[in-house]
């Protein structure tokens, strides 16, 4: 079993101890990117492609709706790149804010914190194989809650700062994440209106 998978499973079972193990290995950006982000971000992208082109979904009593393969592939690639860029953006914000909260960790540690925090969300992306809104929400909301929990647990451990300061640090990064999410949604609307929207088959 690769170290990346061990860390991913460890964060699901015993997050506090696993964050300390990740911190002590002193990961760099390139190592975390290719050993973790690049692999785990494939899960939601590939599942989304297969779910929207093979399984499809129904609206009311109508027939099954699917995306064309070309449209789904374009969206899957953009989705994958967005996850990779978003992970690095969060890492950069953590690194930029670190001195404000008394931390001095290098960018590699900040990136490891960001990408391993996203692990539950990456894995939950397997639900895209069944592109049913209520089902994805049923699974996604608890996973999102657990992701927030391990992030608040990971910041003081990875940044080597007190719990109280880690809480403030985590909250500041979460605020950035919400702003970034709104910006991403706005960008999606703009792309949709300029011809990058999905193409459906019925």
DADATA-V384797 format. One record per pair of residues at least 4 apart in sequence whose C-alpha atoms are under 6 Angstrom apart, sorted by the first residue. I is the first residue (numbers start at 1). GAP is how many residues later the second one is. If there is no record, write none. Layout:
I:GAP
I:GAP
This chain:
4:32
6:4
10:4
10:8
11:4
11:7
19:135
23:135
27:81
28:80
29:4
29:79
29:82
31:4
32:4
33:4
33:5
34:4
36:4
37:4
40:82
41:81
42:4
43:4
43:83
44:4
44:81
44:82
45:31
45:35
47:4
47:79
47:81
47:82
48:80
48:81
49:23
49:27
50:4
51:4
51:5
51:77
51:78
51:79
51:80
52:4
52:14
52:15
53:13
53:14
56:8
56:9
56:10
57:7
57:8
58:5
58:6
58:7
65:136
65:137
66:134
66:135
67:5
67:132
67:133
67:134
68:131
68:132
69:4
71:127
71:128
72:4
75:4
78:4
82:4
87:27
87:28
91:19
91:20
91:23
92:4
94:4
95:12
95:15
98:5
99:4
103:56
112:4
113:4
117:34
120:4
136:4
137:4
140:4
150:4
152:18
154:4
155:4
155:11
156:4
156:5
156:6
156:7
156:10
166:4
191:5
192:4
192:5
